[in-house]
Amino acid sequence: MTPSIQEVIERIPEWRGREVSFQLLGGGLTNTNYRVEVDGSPCVVRIPGASTQLLAVDRNNEYFNTKAAAQAGVGPKVLHYLPQDCVMVLEYIPGTTMSNRALGSPGMPERIAQSLLRLHAGPRFLTDFNMFRLVEFYLRMAREHEVRVPAGYPQERPTFGRIERALGAHALPSVPCHNDLLAENYIDDGQRLRLIDFEYSGNNDPCFELGNTCQELGYSKVQFAELCRAYFGEVRRFQLARMHLYALMSDVGWTLWGAIQAKVSKLDYDFWGYCQTRWDRALQVMHSAAFGDWLEQAAGRD
């Protein structure tokens, strides 16, 4: 059973006899988050959502990687952990939760690259992340739990194989990656962009990280190139092609995430609409003229 915030507060010995208040934080689509003040000092309590094992969320991996990201200087510190409930109490990061509009402003690709370079140079994460294997896992969960998937999805699996082969031709060394960098997972603390929510973190190709965040932020091709230059110090066709293909695979994978959430989540959110929107966008890219060019460029290298 998922504990209530009152139960979590009672289970932390250091908080007994102290003045504790809490406030629900909005925005989460998988977990429930609270701002908790203990004698006036704020922190964040993160309570896992229901059936997240169907979404391939490994809470031990998340806990380990959150600590590693804090050590790298980009993630929040873990103040307390309740292993029986997989509940984390995290450092509260004062600052501005970012939006697509904010992260689309001039100079932001450079700031994003600085934070990602810091994370990627930090301690290795506990496990690896591979979107192609995650897609296979999600499809298995969909079959076992009778989850509806968008029309035409299974028929495109050979295309996913073409993408994987192209990306595997010149794979980059894996680094500790967040892997789910939508705008709300960035917080501007006034000095750097901090990162939160390491549910899907794992060691991965850095081009997935770059392509994923570009896709989540709605970046244009020009902004893809800006982030590529800020991260690698140059823009090469093979790097850009990898970013675009991984951006596509973000849509392919998170399509199934949305489909499963539409079946199991108790949140009042249109997960099926989310799922269908991502799949429609993925189909458009897979049937575009640029898609073939990206496959060739990623496999051929400059």
C-alpha positions in Angstrom: 0.0 0.0 0.0 1.2 3.5 -0.8 1.7 5.5 2.4 0.0 8.8 3.0 2.0 11.9 3.7 1.0 11.7 7.4 2.3 8.1 7.6 5.6 9.2 6.0 6.0 12.0 8.5 5.4 9.6 11.4 8.0 7.1 10.1 10.9 9.6 10.2 12.4 9.5 13.7 14.2 12.8 13.3 10.9 14.7 12.8 9.3 13.5 16.0 8.5 16.3 18.4 9.1 19.0 15.7 6.7 21.3 14.0 5.9 19.7 10.6 3.6 21.0 7.9 3.1 19.9 4.3 1.7 21.1 1.0 0.9 19.1 -2.1 3.0 20.0 -5.1 1.4 19.8 -8.5 2.8 18.6 -11.9 3.8 15.0 -11.2 2.4 12.3 -13.6 3.7 9.2 -11.8 4.3 10.1 -8.2 2.9 12.4 -5.5 5.2 15.1 -4.2 4.9 17.3 -1.2 6.7 20.3 0.1 7.2 19.6 3.8 8.5 22.2 6.3 10.2 20.9 9.4 10.6 23.7 12.0 10.4 26.1 9.0 13.1 24.3 6.9 11.6 23.0 3.5 12.2 19.7 1.9 10.4 17.5 -0.7 8.8 14.2 0.0 8.4 11.9 -3.0 5.8 9.1 -2.7 5.7 6.6 -5.6 2.6 6.2 -7.6 0.5 3.0 -8.1 1.7 0.2 -10.4 4.9 1.9 -11.4 6.6 -1.5 -11.8 4.6 -1.8 -15.0 6.4 1.4 -16.2 9.8 -0.2 -15.6 10.6 2.1 -12.7 13.3 0.5 -10.4 13.1 2.4 -7.1 16.5 1.1 -5.9 18.0 2.4 -9.1 16.3 5.8 -8.7 17.6 6.1 -5.1 21.2 5.2 -6.1 21.2 7.5 -9.1 19.6 10.4 -7.2 22.5 10.3 -4.8 25.0 10.1 -7.6 23.5 13.1 -9.3 23.7 15.1 -6.1 27.3 14.1 -5.9 27.8 15.4 -9.4 26.3 18.8 -8.3 23.1 18.8 -10.3 20.6 16.8 -8.4 19.0 17.3 -5.0 20.5 15.6 -1.9 18.6 12.7 -0.4 17.9 13.6 3.2 16.0 10.5 4.3 14.9 7.3 2.6 12.2 4.8 3.6 13.2 1.6 1.8 10.1 -0.3 2.7 7.9 2.3 1.0 10.6 3.6 -1.6 9.9 7.1 -0.3 12.6 9.7 -0.7 12.9 13.0 1.3 14.9 15.3 -0.9 16.6 18.6 -0.5 14.3 21.5 -1.5 16.0 23.4 -4.4 14.9 27.1 -4.3 14.5 28.4 -7.7 12.3 28.5 -10.8 10.7 25.4 -12.2 11.4 25.7 -15.9 9.0 25.6 -18.9 9.3 25.0 -22.6 9.1 28.8 -23.2 11.8 29.5 -20.6 14.2 26.9 -22.0 13.6 28.0 -25.5 15.0 31.5 -24.9 18.4 32.5 -26.2 21.4 31.1 -24.3 19.5 28.2 -22.8 21.0 25.4 -24.9 24.4 26.5 -23.5 23.1 26.3 -19.9 21.5 22.9 -20.5 24.7 21.6 -22.0 26.7 22.8 -18.9 24.4 20.9 -16.6 24.4 17.8 -18.7 28.1 17.8 -19.0 28.4 18.0 -15.3 26.0 15.1 -14.8 27.6 13.0 -17.5 31.0 13.4 -15.9 29.8 12.4 -12.5 29.6 9.0 -10.8 28.3 6.1 -12.9 24.7 5.1 -12.3 23.6 1.8 -11.0 22.1 0.3 -14.2 22.0 1.0 -17.9 19.1 2.5 -19.9 18.2 1.4 -23.4 15.0 2.7 -25.0 14.8 -0.2 -27.5 14.7 -2.7 -24.6 12.2 -0.5 -22.8 9.9 -0.6 -25.8 10.1 -4.4 -25.7 9.3 -4.4 -22.0 6.3 -2.0 -22.5 4.9 -4.1 -25.3 5.1 -7.2 -23.1 3.3 -5.3 -20.3 0.7 -4.2 -22.8 0.0 -7.8 -23.9 -0.1 -9.2 -20.4 -2.4 -6.5 -19.0 -4.5 -6.0 -22.1 -3.4 -2.4 -22.6 -4.6 -0.7 -25.8 -1.8 0.6 -28.0 -2.2 3.0 -30.9 -3.2 1.6 -34.3 -0.2 0.6 -36.4 2.3 0.5 -33.5 3.2 -3.2 -33.7 3.6 -3.0 -37.5 6.4 -0.4 -37.1 8.7 -2.6 -35.1 10.9 -3.4 -38.1 11.5 0.4 -38.4 12.6 0.5 -34.8 15.1 -2.2 -35.7 16.5 -0.1 -38.5 17.0 2.8 -36.1 18.8 0.6 -33.6 21.1 -0.7 -36.2 22.0 2.7 -37.5 22.6 4.0 -34.0 24.7 1.0 -33.1 27.1 1.5 -35.9 29.1 4.1 -34.0 27.7 4.1 -30.5 29.3 6.6 -28.1 30.6 5.6 -24.7 27.7 5.5 -22.2 27.5 8.1 -19.5 25.1 8.6 -16.5 22.0 10.1 -18.1 18.7 11.4 -16.8 16.8 10.1 -19.9 13.5 12.0 -19.2 14.4 15.7 -19.4 11.1 17.5 -19.9 11.1 21.2 -18.9 9.6 20.7 -15.5 12.6 18.5 -14.5 14.9 21.5 -14.7 15.0 24.0 -11.9 17.0 27.3 -12.3 18.6 28.0 -8.9 20.1 31.3 -10.1 23.5 29.8 -10.9 22.9 26.6 -12.8 20.1 24.4 -14.1 19.5 21.7 -11.5 17.8 18.4 -12.4 15.2 16.4 -10.6 13.2 13.2 -11.0 15.6 10.3 -11.8 13.0 7.6 -12.3 14.3 6.6 -15.7 18.0 7.4 -15.2 20.7 5.1 -16.3 24.0 4.9 -18.2 23.2 5.7 -21.8 24.5 7.3 -25.0 24.7 11.0 -24.4 22.9 11.6 -27.8 19.8 10.1 -26.3 19.9 12.7 -23.5 20.4 15.5 -25.9 17.8 14.3 -28.4 15.2 13.5 -25.7 15.4 16.9 -24.1 15.2 18.6 -27.5 12.0 16.7 -28.2 10.5 17.4 -24.8 11.3 21.1 -25.1 9.9 21.3 -28.7 13.2 22.5 -30.0 13.6 23.5 -33.7 16.3 22.1 -35.9 18.3 25.2 -35.3 18.1 24.6 -31.5 19.0 21.0 -31.9 22.2 22.2 -33.6 22.8 24.8 -30.8 22.6 22.2 -28.1 24.9 19.9 -30.2 27.5 22.6 -30.5 27.2 23.6 -26.8 27.7 20.0 -25.7 30.3 18.6 -28.2 32.0 21.9 -29.1 31.0 21.4 -32.7 28.2 20.4 -35.0 28.7 17.2 -37.0 26.1 15.6 -39.1 26.5 12.2 -37.5 25.9 13.7 -34.0 22.9 15.6 -35.1 21.5 12.6 -36.8 21.9 10.6 -33.6 20.1 13.3 -31.6 17.2 13.3 -34.1 16.8 9.5 -34.1 16.9 9.3 -30.3 14.4 12.2 -30.2 12.2 10.0 -32.4 12.7 7.0 -30.1 11.7 9.1 -27.1 8.3 9.5 -28.8 8.2 5.8 -29.7 8.9 4.7 -26.1 6.9 7.2 -24.2 3.9 6.5 -26.4 3.7 3.1 -24.7 4.3 4.7 -21.3 1.2 6.9 -21.9 -0.8 3.9 -23.0 0.0 1.9 -19.9 -0.7 5.0 -17.7 -4.1 5.3 -19.4 -4.9 1.8 -18.1 -3.4 2.0 -14.5 -3.0 5.6 -13.4 -5.4 7.1 -10.9 -4.5 10.6 -11.8 -7.0 12.9 -13.6 -5.0 13.3 -16.8 -5.6 12.5 -20.4 -2.9 9.8 -20.8 -4.4 8.4 -24.0 -4.3 11.8 -25.6 -0.7 12.1 -24.6 0.0 8.6 -26.0 -1.7 9.3 -29.3 -0.1 12.7 -29.8 3.4 11.2 -29.3 2.7 8.4 -31.7 1.3 10.6 -34.4 4.4 12.7 -34.2 6.6 9.6 -34.4 4.8 8.4 -37.4 5.2 11.7 -39.2 9.0 11.6 -38.6 9.3 8.0 -39.7 7.6 8.7 -43.0 9.5 12.0 -43.6 12.3 12.5 -46.1 14.7 13.5 -43.3 14.4 10.1 -41.6 16.3 8.2 -44.3 19.0 10.8 -44.2 19.4 10.5 -40.5 19.7 6.7 -40.7 22.4 7.1 -43.3 24.3 9.8 -41.5 24.1 8.1 -38.1 25.4 4.8 -39.5 28.1 6.4 -41.7 29.6 9.0 -39.4 31.3 12.1 -40.8 
